[in-house]
Amino acid sequence: MAFSSTENYIASEELQLAVNAAITLQKPLLIKGEPGTGKTLLAEELAASLNTDLIQWHIKSTTKAQQGLYEYDAVSRLRDSQLGDDRVHDIGNYIVKGKLWQAFEAQQRPVLLIDEIDKADIEFPNDLLLELDKMEFFVYETQQVIKAAQRPVVIITSNNEKELPDAFLRRCFFHYIQFPDAQQMRDIVEVHFPKLKNRLLDDALNAFFNIREVPGLKKKPSTSELIDWLKLLVAEDIAPEALHSKDGKTAIPPLYGALLKNEQDIHLFEKLAFMARR
């Protein structure tokens, strides 16, 4: 089950090694990196390359670990009992399977994505320690043990919004996705735009990396935002000359809304443009 770059996803050698090491060790792979660097897409491409199912659990601030195992729908059971439904005699009819349960009972070894785990409460990772380690859990309502038929390939992503507990980290194989350099970024772009003119690509990449190097930028544009920007440049037939100016009077690139995501960064570039004009 070796993973490498795919038609739609360029993975660095370090990332490929990390994925394959986690699969070999049968440990969850914890992926960190800037937003937009392809963490979620990695799980999708891994599942496709292994020709298996992808089970996605997208975490929110209100998500509880129990929801990944199962939930007991007591409200539905109460309603059915009032209506005289015979289903109420079997409590199993009101057990709603969570994403981990679905992954555990899959016939073919699936890829389980736990996306943006750092959004949840700080206790969330600790509440999954046993389940991810032993690959089993107990259902109190039905008195049954749910055990994985085979260990799923677990991909856990984090945007580093909060620190994760040491006990949880100890059970994972960790990899930080470094932001792509110019050549890696060119390879990524060519996957999405194989017929893009070299001059437009060169000028767009130069403008993109120049923006990322501006000191004081609140949010640096990411890979996904570069792809969106290039899509707009092609759709609007923007000339390469519009992406830079020899006299330094153009500091804000065209269609900058795809790259700059808050007013603070826009004001910063407006100030740079004003200073350049002076």
Secondary structure, DSSP 8 states (H G I E B T S, - for coil): ------SS----HHHHHHHHHHHHHT--EEEEESTTSSHHHHHHHHHHHTT--EEEEE--TT--HHHHHEEE-HHHHHHHHHHT-GGGG-GGGGEEE-HHHHHHT-SS--EEEEE-GGGS-TTHHHHTHHHHHHSEEEETTTTEEEE-SS--EEEEEE-SSS---HHHHTTSEEEEE----HHHHHHHHHHH-TT--HHHHHHHHHHHHHHHT-TT-SS---HHHHHHHHHHHHHTT--GGGG--TTS---S-TTGGGT--SHHHHHHHHHHHHHHH-
